[in-house]
Amino acid sequence: MARALVVALLTAGTAVLAADLRTELAEYDARVSAELRAIDAEAAKLFDEASAARATNDWTRATTLFRQVHERRPEFVHATRRLCTALVRSGKREEAVPLCREAAEKDGSPENLVALAEALTVTPPGNTPPTPDEIGEGRRIATSVLRDNPNNFFAATTVFQIAYSSQDLATAGWALERMEATHPEESASAFFRFLLSAAQGDVATAGAALERLRPSIPAAEYEQYKSAVDSTRSWTARLAEPAAWIVGGWIGGLVLLTLVGWILSRATLSAAAAMPPTIEGSERGASLRRIYRGVLAACCVYYYVSLPLVLLVVVVAGGEIVYGLIMLGHVPLKLLIVIVVAVAVTVFAMLRSLFVRAVDGDPGVRLDLEKHPEMRRVLDEVAGKIGTTAVSNVYLTPGTEVAVMERGGLTRRIAGQAERCLILGIGALEGMKLTPFKAILAHEYGHFSNRDTAGGGLAFSVRRSIFSMAEHLARGGAATWYNPAWWFLRGFHRLFLFISQGASRLQEILADRWAAFAYGSAAFEEGLRHVIEREVRFSAHVNDTVQDVVDKKRALTNLYTYRLEGRANDAAIVAQVEQALAHEPSVFDSHPSPQDRFRWVQALHASGEPSASTDPGAWSLFSDREALERAMTALVRANLKASAGIELLG
């Protein structure tokens, strides 16, 4: 097939050949025909008819006509040579070789010598293959001609074919370089580049050469050669192009999500500063919140779609490395074990993360609201001001957190039937006045009103999945720089935080507005300042208290009333409080900066409800403060023993 295609490419009609080679052949034929016409016009006519048959690959007619010319003018070597080549194409090599020798002996021109070299080395169908001596002779003749005439295209093609047939790829490459240097646009040059590249295993270059050749050959032959190229590729190479498109599209999606998140983050700050000082003025923020929900949902879906891709990359990369080690002939056992274990751990961690379930435990110690009627009353009062349903339960914690959540399945949360909970850290209540406390509760109820706690199941699932995968990768020793899954996890976690925390910041801004309009800008600012300050002071108090009771071997019955000398006006704590109030968040923080929040609620100029002449404080809502503080202290002691092995006396 290859030899037949070469013949067709070099001797077919002028439509196949490139312009410069067509011109060279036409000029050469004109000179030869004129030379014969000068001595025998009738022979020249036969010669022209034979050349026309030759151009259309009609070798039977060409042989007959060239033979007639040769018989009329045996001294005309061009007819002798062309009769030889026509006989070769007709499958009559034994008859052709003597004619080519005759032409070369009469005139050792490059054309005659190249024709002899081809006749000596070619094996037409049904013919006896040339002997090694004939092949060696033909090779020496063609190589000598090309060395003396480096721009002779046909000498180069003959050298290439002889060298390629004998697997002398170096000589074939030299001949091909000469072909491409003089006639790079020729189909034969493209075809030989295809053959040589395929033989050398350069699939990409072979494929490119075949595409250049495609317009010059029949579709069936193109498909045959393409199939041959594809069959030499490894399965990973065959998947390389579609994989590149998939990975490129995947990366493009991540970039798009990041860009949208950045735009939304900027829009959130702009919207916060531009919202009119009315509760209806939050409409723009509500629109942004809906967009955020859509983008966050897209991010979550993107995470689950990405997992199979990352899993495939890990398995394929591990398999290719193991295969490469085997091909080297020496497999370092320790390295092989590391790779296999890393792949196995990664696969397990990724699959395990898809099925992690949330533990729906109580977020704190449930407060019996029947024993604290004032707290129940305030909870209902604040809910009425915000226009939402009050919490069902209050869960106390030892710290300073204040938050709301909904418990129950995704369907129940979307339907508004979930258990509404307030998580209240009693460490925040010290020194808090009642009205600022109501404003803080109004902020939390604002989340209910905005449905910030409804739905969100997909985002929670992604968060749990990310943490589960990270935990199992770390435990298995696969959280390393060479693990693609670890890089994906780290990068996607940052993207997820970037988008989800941006949504959270918008939620906080809108909830702040509910609090300000319900109880006044000043009351909410005071309550927020108090919570931020208590977080710093209480953290320092806990650390110092635990250190003190351990050092002095004292009992700790009430963490909240334990007194430490010289700590009330500690300059370091005051500095930490100021630093917390002036904190500038990163794009990964869930809350805007306190200073921005203060400025935005101040701009509302909301008066809220009139302040009472005397404020009994937030602790007045609870019937037995001492009992609650002791219960939370006991919980702190239990947590310290379980997490740090520190056992305190009660």
C-alpha positions as CSV (number, residue, x, y, z in Angstrom):
1,M,0.0,0.0,0.0
2,A,2.8,2.5,0.9
3,R,4.7,1.9,-2.3
4,A,1.5,2.2,-4.4
5,L,0.7,5.5,-2.7
6,V,4.1,6.9,-3.3
7,V,3.9,6.0,-7.0
8,A,0.5,7.6,-7.2
9,L,1.7,10.8,-5.5
10,L,4.8,11.1,-7.7
11,T,3.2,10.2,-11.1
12,A,-0.4,11.2,-10.8
13,G,-2.0,14.1,-12.7
14,T,-0.8,17.6,-12.1
15,A,-3.7,18.3,-9.7
16,V,-1.9,16.2,-7.1
17,L,1.6,17.7,-7.4
18,A,2.6,21.0,-6.0
19,A,3.0,24.0,-8.4
20,D,6.8,24.1,-8.4
21,L,7.2,20.4,-9.0
22,R,4.5,20.4,-11.7
23,T,6.5,23.2,-13.4
24,E,9.8,21.3,-13.2
25,L,8.3,18.2,-14.7
26,A,6.4,20.0,-17.4
27,E,9.6,21.9,-18.5
28,Y,11.6,18.7,-18.4
29,D,9.0,16.8,-20.5
30,A,9.0,19.7,-23.0
31,R,12.7,19.6,-23.4
32,V,12.8,15.8,-23.8
33,S,10.0,15.9,-26.4
34,A,11.6,18.7,-28.4
35,E,14.9,16.7,-28.4
36,L,13.1,13.7,-29.9
37,R,11.0,15.7,-32.3
38,A,14.2,17.2,-33.8
39,I,15.2,13.7,-35.0
40,D,11.9,11.8,-35.4
41,A,8.6,13.7,-35.3
42,E,6.6,10.4,-35.4
43,A,8.5,9.0,-32.5
44,A,8.0,12.2,-30.6
45,K,4.2,11.9,-31.1
46,L,4.3,8.4,-29.7
47,F,6.5,9.6,-26.8
48,D,4.0,12.3,-25.9
49,E,1.1,9.9,-26.0
50,A,3.0,7.5,-23.8
51,S,3.9,10.3,-21.3
52,A,0.1,11.2,-21.2
53,A,-0.8,7.6,-20.4
54,R,2.0,7.6,-17.7
55,A,0.5,10.7,-16.1
56,T,-2.8,8.9,-15.6
57,N,-1.2,5.7,-14.3
58,D,-2.3,3.8,-17.4
59,W,0.9,1.7,-17.4
60,T,-0.2,-0.9,-19.9
61,R,-0.7,1.8,-22.6
62,A,2.4,3.6,-21.5
63,T,4.5,0.4,-21.8
64,T,3.2,-0.3,-25.3
65,L,3.9,3.2,-26.6
66,F,7.3,3.6,-24.9
67,R,8.3,0.2,-26.3
68,Q,7.4,1.4,-29.8
69,V,9.6,4.6,-29.3
70,H,12.4,2.5,-28.0
71,E,12.3,0.1,-31.0
72,R,12.2,3.1,-33.4
73,R,15.0,5.0,-31.6
74,P,17.0,2.7,-29.3
75,E,19.6,5.4,-28.9
76,F,17.1,7.7,-27.2
77,V,17.8,7.0,-23.6
78,H,14.7,8.8,-22.2
79,A,12.5,6.3,-24.0
80,T,14.6,3.5,-22.7
81,R,14.4,4.8,-19.1
82,R,10.7,5.4,-19.2
83,L,10.0,2.0,-20.7
84,C,11.9,0.6,-17.7
85,T,9.9,2.5,-15.2
86,A,6.6,1.7,-17.0
87,L,7.6,-2.0,-16.8
88,V,8.4,-1.7,-13.1
89,R,4.9,-0.1,-12.5
90,S,3.4,-2.9,-14.5
91,G,5.0,-5.5,-12.3
92,K,7.7,-6.7,-14.7
93,R,10.8,-5.9,-12.8
94,E,12.9,-8.7,-14.4
95,E,12.4,-7.2,-17.8
96,A,12.8,-3.6,-16.6
97,V,16.2,-3.9,-14.9
98,P,18.2,-4.6,-18.1
99,L,16.6,-1.6,-19.8
100,C,17.5,0.7,-16.9
101,R,21.1,-0.6,-16.9
102,E,21.2,0.1,-20.7
103,A,20.0,3.7,-20.1
104,A,22.5,4.3,-17.3
105,E,25.4,2.8,-19.3
106,K,24.6,5.1,-22.2
107,D,24.1,8.2,-20.0
108,G,24.9,8.3,-16.3
109,S,22.5,11.1,-15.7
110,P,20.8,11.4,-12.2
111,E,17.5,10.5,-13.9
112,N,18.8,7.3,-15.4
113,L,20.7,6.3,-12.2
114,V,17.7,6.9,-10.0
115,A,15.5,4.8,-12.3
116,L,18.0,2.0,-12.1
117,A,18.2,2.2,-8.3
118,E,14.4,2.0,-8.1
119,A,14.2,-1.0,-10.5
120,L,16.9,-2.8,-8.5
121,T,15.1,-2.4,-5.2
122,V,11.4,-2.5,-5.8
123,T,9.3,-5.6,-5.4
124,P,6.1,-5.4,-7.6
125,P,3.3,-7.8,-6.7
126,G,3.9,-11.3,-8.1
127,N,7.6,-10.6,-8.8
128,T,10.6,-12.3,-7.2
129,P,12.0,-10.0,-4.5
130,P,15.3,-8.4,-5.3
131,T,18.4,-10.1,-4.0
132,P,20.5,-8.5,-1.2
133,D,23.2,-7.7,-3.8
134,E,20.6,-5.8,-5.9
135,I,19.3,-3.9,-2.9
136,G,22.8,-3.0,-1.9
137,E,23.7,-1.8,-5.5
138,G,20.5,0.2,-5.8
139,R,21.1,1.8,-2.4
140,R,24.7,2.8,-3.3
141,I,23.6,4.3,-6.6
142,A,20.7,6.3,-5.1
143,T,22.8,7.5,-2.2
144,S,25.6,8.6,-4.5
145,V,23.2,10.5,-6.7
146,L,21.6,12.3,-3.8
147,R,25.0,13.2,-2.2
148,D,26.1,14.7,-5.5
149,N,22.7,16.3,-6.2
150,P,21.2,17.2,-2.8
151,N,18.3,19.0,-4.5
152,N,17.2,16.0,-6.6
153,F,13.7,15.3,-5.2
154,F,13.3,11.9,-6.9
155,A,16.7,10.7,-5.8
156,A,15.7,11.6,-2.2
157,T,12.4,9.7,-2.5
158,T,14.3,6.6,-3.7
159,V,16.9,6.8,-1.0
160,F,14.1,7.2,1.6
161,Q,12.1,4.2,0.3
162,I,15.2,1.9,0.2
163,A,16.4,3.0,3.7
164,Y,12.9,2.9,5.2
165,S,12.3,-0.6,3.9
166,S,15.6,-1.8,5.5
167,Q,14.7,0.0,8.8
168,D,17.6,2.4,8.4
169,L,15.7,5.3,9.8
170,A,18.7,7.6,10.1
171,T,19.4,7.5,6.3
172,A,15.6,7.8,5.7
173,G,15.6,10.9,7.9
174,W,18.5,12.4,5.9
175,A,16.7,11.8,2.6
176,L,13.4,13.2,4.0
177,E,15.2,16.4,5.2
178,R,16.4,16.9,1.6
179,M,12.9,16.4,0.3
180,E,11.4,18.9,2.8
181,A,14.2,21.4,2.1
182,T,13.5,21.5,-1.6
183,H,9.8,20.6,-1.9
184,P,8.1,20.8,1.6
185,E,4.7,21.2,0.1
186,E,4.8,18.0,-1.8
187,S,2.4,15.2,-0.8
188,A,5.2,12.7,-0.9
189,S,7.1,14.7,1.6
190,A,4.1,14.7,3.9
191,F,3.6,11.0,3.4
192,F,7.2,10.1,4.2
193,R,7.1,12.3,7.2
194,F,4.1,10.4,8.4
195,L,5.8,7.1,7.8
196,L,9.0,8.1,9.5
197,S,7.3,9.7,12.5
198,A,5.1,6.7,13.0
199,A,8.1,4.4,12.9
200,Q,9.9,6.6,15.5
201,G,6.8,6.6,17.8
202,D,6.2,10.3,17.3
203,V,2.4,10.0,17.1
204,A,1.7,13.7,17.2
205,T,4.0,14.6,14.2
206,A,2.7,11.6,12.3
207,G,-0.9,12.7,12.8
208,A,0.0,16.3,11.7
209,A,1.7,15.0,8.6
210,L,-1.3,12.8,7.8
211,E,-3.6,15.8,8.0
212,R,-1.4,17.6,5.5
213,L,-1.6,14.6,3.2
214,R,-5.4,14.2,3.6
215,P,-6.4,16.3,0.5
216,S,-4.1,14.3,-1.8
217,I,-5.3,10.8,-1.0
218,P,-8.6,8.9,-1.2
219,A,-10.7,9.0,1.9
220,A,-10.5,5.2,2.4
221,E,-6.7,5.3,2.5
222,Y,-6.7,8.3,4.9
223,E,-8.9,6.4,7.3
224,Q,-6.7,3.4,7.0
225,Y,-3.6,5.3,7.9
226,K,-5.4,7.2,10.6
227,S,-6.5,4.0,12.2
228,A,-2.9,2.7,12.1
229,V,-1.7,5.8,13.9
230,D,-4.5,5.7,16.5
231,S,-3.7,2.0,17.2
232,T,-0.1,2.9,18.1
233,R,-1.2,5.3,20.8
234,S,-1.6,4.2,24.4
235,W,-5.1,4.5,25.8
236,T,-3.9,7.4,27.8
237,A,-2.6,9.2,24.7
238,R,-5.9,8.6,22.9
239,L,-7.8,10.2,25.8
240,A,-5.3,13.1,26.1
241,E,-7.2,15.5,23.8
242,P,-10.7,15.0,25.2
243,A,-9.2,15.0,28.7
244,A,-7.5,18.3,27.9
245,W,-10.9,19.8,26.9
246,I,-12.6,18.4,30.0
247,V,-9.8,19.7,32.3
248,G,-9.7,23.0,30.5
249,G,-13.5,23.4,30.9
250,W,-13.3,22.4,34.5
251,I,-10.6,24.9,35.3
252,G,-12.6,27.5,33.3
253,G,-15.6,26.8,35.5
254,L,-13.6,27.3,38.7
255,V,-12.2,30.6,37.3
256,L,-15.8,31.7,36.5
257,L,-17.1,30.8,39.9
258,T,-14.2,32.7,41.5
259,L,-14.8,35.7,39.3
260,V,-18.5,35.7,40.1
261,G,-17.8,35.4,43.8
262,W,-15.4,38.4,43.6
263,I,-18.0,40.4,41.8
264,L,-20.7,39.5,44.4
265,S,-18.3,40.3,47.2
266,R,-17.8,43.8,45.8
267,A,-21.4,44.2,45.1
268,T,-22.2,43.3,48.7
269,L,-20.1,46.1,50.1
270,S,-21.5,48.5,47.6
271,A,-25.1,47.5,48.4
272,A,-24.5,47.7,52.2
273,A,-23.4,51.3,51.8
274,A,-26.1,52.3,49.4
275,M,-29.2,50.7,51.0
276,P,-31.8,53.3,52.0
277,P,-32.5,53.7,55.8
278,T,-35.8,51.8,55.7
279,I,-36.6,48.1,56.1
280,E,-37.8,48.1,52.5
281,G,-34.5,49.4,51.4
282,S,-33.1,45.9,51.9
283,E,-34.6,44.7,48.7
284,R,-31.3,45.0,46.8
285,G,-29.6,43.0,49.4
286,A,-32.3,40.4,49.1
287,S,-31.7,40.2,45.4
288,L,-28.0,39.7,46.0
289,R,-28.8,37.0,48.5
290,R,-30.8,35.1,45.9
291,I,-28.0,35.3,43.5
292,Y,-25.5,34.2,46.1
293,R,-27.7,31.1,46.8
294,G,-27.7,30.2,43.1
295,V,-23.9,30.6,42.9
296,L,-23.3,28.7,46.1
297,A,-25.6,25.9,44.8
298,A,-23.6,25.9,41.5
299,C,-20.4,25.7,43.5
300,C,-21.7,22.7,45.5
301,V,-22.8,20.9,42.3
302,Y,-19.4,21.7,40.9
303,Y,-17.7,20.0,43.8
304,Y,-19.6,16.7,43.3
305,V,-19.1,16.8,39.6
306,S,-15.3,17.3,40.2
307,L,-14.9,14.3,42.4
308,P,-15.0,11.7,39.6
309,L,-12.6,13.7,37.6
310,V,-10.1,14.1,40.4
311,L,-10.5,10.4,41.3
312,L,-9.8,9.4,37.7
313,V,-6.7,11.7,37.6
314,V,-5.4,10.1,40.8
315,V,-5.9,6.5,39.6
316,V,-4.5,7.2,36.1
317,A,-1.5,9.1,37.5
318,G,-0.7,6.3,40.0
319,G,-1.1,3.6,37.3
320,E,1.1,5.5,34.9
321,I,3.8,5.9,37.5
322,V,3.7,2.2,38.4
323,Y,3.8,1.2,34.7
324,G,6.7,3.5,34.2
325,L,8.6,1.9,37.0
326,I,7.9,-1.5,35.7
327,M,9.1,-0.5,32.2
328,L,12.4,0.7,33.7
329,G,13.1,-2.9,34.7
330,H,13.8,-2.0,38.3
331,V,11.0,-1.3,40.6
332,P,11.9,0.4,44.0
333,L,9.7,-1.6,46.3
334,K,9.3,1.2,48.9
335,L,8.3,3.7,46.3
336,L,5.9,1.3,44.7
337,I,4.2,0.7,48.1
338,V,4.0,4.5,48.8
339,I,2.3,5.1,45.5
340,V,-0.2,2.2,45.9
341,V,-1.0,3.2,49.4
342,A,-1.4,6.8,48.5
343,V,-3.8,6.0,45.7
344,A,-5.8,3.5,47.9
345,V,-6.1,6.0,50.7
346,T,-7.2,8.7,48.4
347,V,-9.8,6.6,46.7
348,F,-11.1,5.5,50.1
349,A,-11.2,9.1,51.5
350,M,-13.0,10.4,48.4
351,L,-15.6,7.7,48.4
352,R,-16.0,7.8,52.2
353,S,-16.6,11.6,52.0
354,L,-19.6,11.1,49.8
355,F,-21.5,9.1,52.5
356,V,-20.6,11.1,55.6
357,R,-23.6,11.8,57.7
358,A,-24.1,14.7,60.1
359,V,-24.4,13.8,63.8
360,D,-27.6,15.6,64.9
361,G,-26.6,16.0,68.5
362,D,-27.7,18.9,70.8
363,P,-25.6,22.0,70.1
364,G,-25.5,22.6,73.9
365,V,-27.3,22.1,77.1
366,R,-31.1,22.5,76.5
367,L,-32.6,25.2,78.7
368,D,-36.0,24.4,80.2
369,L,-37.8,27.6,79.2
370,E,-40.7,26.8,81.5
371,K,-38.4,27.5,84.4
372,H,-37.3,30.8,82.8
373,P,-40.6,32.5,81.8
374,E,-38.9,35.9,81.3
375,M,-36.6,34.4,78.8
376,R,-39.5,32.8,77.0
377,R,-41.3,36.2,77.0
378,V,-38.4,38.1,75.5
379,L,-37.9,35.4,72.9
380,D,-41.5,35.8,71.8
381,E,-41.4,39.6,72.0
382,V,-38.4,39.9,69.7
383,A,-39.9,37.4,67.3
384,G,-43.0,39.5,67.1
385,K,-41.0,42.6,66.3
386,I,-39.2,40.9,63.5
387,G,-42.3,39.2,62.2
388,T,-41.1,35.6,62.4
389,T,-41.6,32.5,64.5
390,A,-39.8,32.3,67.8
391,V,-37.3,29.7,68.6
392,S,-38.5,26.4,70.0
393,N,-35.5,25.7,72.2
394,V,-32.5,27.5,73.7
395,Y,-29.2,25.6,74.1
396,L,-26.7,27.0,76.5
397,T,-22.9,26.7,76.0
398,P,-20.0,27.8,78.2
399,G,-18.6,30.3,75.7
400,T,-19.7,33.6,74.2
401,E,-21.3,32.5,70.9
402,V,-24.8,33.7,70.0
403,A,-26.3,32.0,67.0
404,V,-29.5,30.4,65.6
405,M,-30.0,27.3,63.6
406,E,-32.7,25.0,62.3
407,R,-32.6,21.2,63.0
408,G,-34.3,18.6,60.9
409,G,-34.0,17.2,57.5
410,L,-33.7,19.3,54.3
411,T,-37.3,18.9,53.5
412,R,-38.5,20.0,56.9
413,R,-36.2,23.1,56.8
414,I,-37.4,24.1,53.3
415,A,-41.0,23.7,54.5
416,G,-40.4,25.8,57.6
417,Q,-41.1,22.9,59.9
418,A,-37.7,22.4,61.4
419,E,-36.9,23.0,65.1
420,R,-35.7,26.5,65.5
421,C,-32.9,26.8,68.1
422,L,-31.0,29.6,69.8
423,I,-27.4,28.8,70.8
424,L,-26.5,31.1,73.7
425,G,-23.0,31.2,75.3
426,I,-23.6,32.4,78.8
427,G,-20.1,33.9,78.8
428,A,-21.5,36.7,76.7
429,L,-24.2,37.7,79.3
430,E,-21.8,39.2,81.9
431,G,-22.5,43.0,81.9
432,M,-24.9,42.9,78.9
433,K,-27.9,45.2,79.2
434,L,-31.3,44.0,78.4
435,T,-32.1,46.2,75.3
436,P,-28.7,45.5,73.6
437,F,-29.4,41.8,74.3
438,K,-32.8,42.1,72.6
439,A,-31.1,43.7,69.7
440,I,-28.6,40.8,69.4
441,L,-31.6,38.4,69.5
442,A,-33.3,40.5,66.8
443,H,-30.2,40.1,64.6
444,E,-30.4,36.3,65.0
445,Y,-34.2,36.4,64.3
446,G,-33.4,38.4,61.2
447,H,-31.6,35.3,59.9
448,F,-34.9,33.4,60.3
449,S,-36.8,36.2,58.6
450,N,-34.4,36.2,55.7
451,R,-34.5,32.4,55.6
452,D,-30.8,32.2,55.9
453,T,-31.1,29.0,58.0
454,A,-33.7,27.4,55.7
455,G,-32.3,25.0,53.0
456,G,-28.6,25.1,52.8
457,G,-28.4,21.4,53.1
458,L,-26.3,21.0,50.0
459,A,-23.7,23.5,51.3
460,F,-23.6,21.7,54.7
461,S,-23.1,18.4,52.9
462,V,-20.2,19.8,50.8
463,R,-18.6,21.2,54.0
464,R,-18.9,17.9,55.8
465,S,-17.6,16.1,52.7
466,I,-14.5,18.4,52.5
467,F,-13.6,18.0,56.1
468,S,-14.2,14.2,56.0
469,M,-11.9,13.8,53.0
470,A,-9.2,16.0,54.5
471,E,-9.3,14.1,57.8
472,H,-9.0,10.7,56.1
473,L,-6.2,11.9,53.7
474,A,-4.3,13.2,56.7
475,R,-4.8,10.1,58.7
476,G,-3.7,7.9,55.8
477,G,-0.6,10.0,55.1
478,A,-1.9,11.0,51.7
479,A,-2.2,14.7,52.5
480,T,1.0,15.5,50.6
481,W,2.2,17.8,47.8
482,Y,2.3,15.0,45.3
483,N,-1.3,14.0,45.7
484,P,-3.6,15.8,43.1
485,A,-6.6,15.1,45.4
486,W,-5.0,17.1,48.2
487,W,-4.3,20.0,46.0
488,F,-7.9,19.9,44.7
489,L,-9.3,19.8,48.2
490,R,-7.2,22.7,49.4
491,G,-8.0,24.8,46.4
492,F,-11.7,24.0,46.3
493,H,-12.0,24.6,50.0
494,R,-10.7,28.1,49.5
495,L,-13.1,28.7,46.7
496,F,-16.0,27.4,48.7
497,L,-15.1,29.6,51.6
498,F,-14.7,32.6,49.3
499,I,-18.2,32.2,48.0
500,S,-20.0,30.8,51.1
501,Q,-18.4,33.4,53.4
502,G,-19.3,36.1,51.0
503,A,-22.9,35.0,51.2
504,S,-22.6,34.9,55.0
505,R,-21.3,38.5,55.1
506,L,-24.3,39.6,53.2
507,Q,-26.6,37.7,55.5
508,E,-25.0,39.4,58.5
509,I,-25.5,42.9,56.9
510,L,-29.2,42.3,56.3
511,A,-29.7,40.8,59.8
512,D,-28.0,43.8,61.3
513,R,-30.7,46.0,59.7
514,W,-33.5,44.0,61.3
515,A,-31.9,44.5,64.7
516,A,-31.3,48.2,64.2
517,F,-34.9,48.9,63.0
518,A,-36.3,46.8,65.9
519,Y,-34.3,48.1,68.8
520,G,-32.3,51.0,67.5
521,S,-28.9,51.5,65.9
522,A,-27.3,52.5,69.2
523,A,-28.7,49.4,71.0
524,F,-27.5,47.0,68.4
525,E,-24.0,48.6,68.2
526,E,-23.7,48.4,72.0
527,G,-24.8,44.8,72.0
528,L,-22.3,43.9,69.2
529,R,-19.5,45.7,70.9
530,H,-20.3,43.9,74.1
531,V,-20.2,40.4,72.4
532,I,-16.9,41.1,70.6
533,E,-15.3,42.4,73.9
534,R,-16.7,39.5,76.0
535,E,-15.2,37.0,73.5
536,V,-11.7,38.4,74.1
537,R,-12.1,38.9,77.8
538,F,-13.7,35.6,78.5
539,S,-11.1,33.7,76.4
540,A,-8.3,35.3,78.4
541,H,-10.3,34.6,81.7
542,V,-10.7,30.9,80.9
543,N,-7.0,30.5,80.0
544,D,-5.8,32.3,83.1
545,T,-8.3,30.6,85.4
546,V,-7.4,27.1,84.3
547,Q,-3.7,27.8,84.6
548,D,-4.3,29.3,88.1
549,V,-6.4,26.4,89.5
550,V,-4.0,23.8,88.1
551,D,-0.9,25.6,89.5
552,K,-2.6,26.1,92.9
553,K,-4.5,22.9,92.9
554,R,-7.8,24.6,93.6
555,A,-11.3,23.5,92.9
556,L,-13.2,25.1,90.1
557,T,-16.9,25.2,90.9
558,N,-17.8,28.4,89.1
559,L,-15.7,29.5,86.2
560,Y,-17.6,32.7,85.8
561,T,-17.2,34.1,89.3
562,Y,-13.6,33.0,89.8
563,R,-11.5,36.0,90.5
564,L,-7.9,36.6,89.4
565,E,-5.9,39.4,91.0
566,G,-4.5,42.1,88.8
567,R,-6.5,41.1,85.7
568,A,-9.4,43.5,85.6
569,N,-7.5,46.3,83.7
570,D,-4.9,44.1,82.0
571,A,-3.4,46.4,79.3
572,A,-2.8,43.4,77.0
573,I,-6.5,42.4,77.1
574,V,-7.6,46.0,76.4
575,A,-5.3,46.0,73.4
576,Q,-6.7,42.7,72.2
577,V,-10.3,44.1,72.5
578,E,-9.3,47.2,70.5
579,Q,-7.7,44.9,67.9
580,A,-10.8,42.8,67.6
581,L,-13.0,45.9,67.2
582,A,-10.7,47.2,64.4
583,H,-10.2,43.8,62.7
584,E,-10.2,43.9,58.9
585,P,-11.5,40.6,57.6
586,S,-10.2,38.7,54.7
587,V,-12.4,37.4,51.8
588,F,-12.6,34.1,53.8
589,D,-14.2,35.7,56.9
590,S,-17.9,35.1,57.5
591,H,-18.6,38.5,59.0
592,P,-17.8,42.1,57.8
593,S,-15.5,44.2,59.8
594,P,-17.0,45.5,63.1
595,Q,-16.2,49.1,62.1
596,D,-18.2,48.7,58.8
597,R,-21.1,47.1,60.7
598,F,-21.1,50.0,63.1
599,R,-21.0,52.6,60.4
600,W,-23.8,51.0,58.4
601,V,-26.2,50.7,61.3
602,Q,-25.4,54.2,62.4
603,A,-26.3,55.4,58.9
604,L,-29.8,54.0,59.4
605,H,-30.5,56.5,62.3
606,A,-32.9,53.9,63.7
607,S,-34.3,55.0,67.1
608,G,-35.9,51.6,68.0
609,E,-37.8,51.4,71.2
610,P,-37.4,53.9,74.0
611,S,-34.7,53.0,76.5
612,A,-35.9,52.1,80.0
613,S,-34.9,54.3,82.9
614,T,-33.2,51.3,84.5
615,D,-31.9,48.3,82.6
616,P,-32.0,45.1,84.7
617,G,-29.5,43.4,82.4
618,A,-29.7,40.2,80.4
619,W,-29.1,37.9,83.3
620,S,-32.5,39.1,84.8
621,L,-34.2,36.8,82.3
622,F,-32.9,33.7,84.0
623,S,-34.3,32.4,87.3
624,D,-31.1,30.8,88.7
625,R,-27.9,32.3,87.4
626,E,-25.7,30.5,89.9
627,A,-27.0,27.0,88.9
628,L,-26.6,27.8,85.2
629,E,-23.0,28.9,85.7
630,R,-22.1,25.9,87.8
631,A,-23.6,23.6,85.1
632,M,-21.6,25.2,82.4
633,T,-18.5,25.0,84.6
634,A,-19.0,21.3,85.0
635,L,-19.2,21.0,81.2
636,V,-15.9,22.9,80.9
637,R,-14.2,20.5,83.3
638,A,-15.6,17.5,81.4
639,N,-14.4,18.9,78.1
640,L,-10.9,19.7,79.4
641,K,-10.6,16.1,80.7
642,A,-11.7,14.6,77.5
643,S,-9.7,16.8,75.1
644,A,-6.5,17.7,77.0
645,G,-6.5,15.2,79.9
646,I,-6.7,18.0,82.4
647,E,-8.7,17.0,85.4
648,L,-10.0,19.9,87.6
649,L,-11.6,19.6,91.0
650,G,-15.2,20.6,91.2
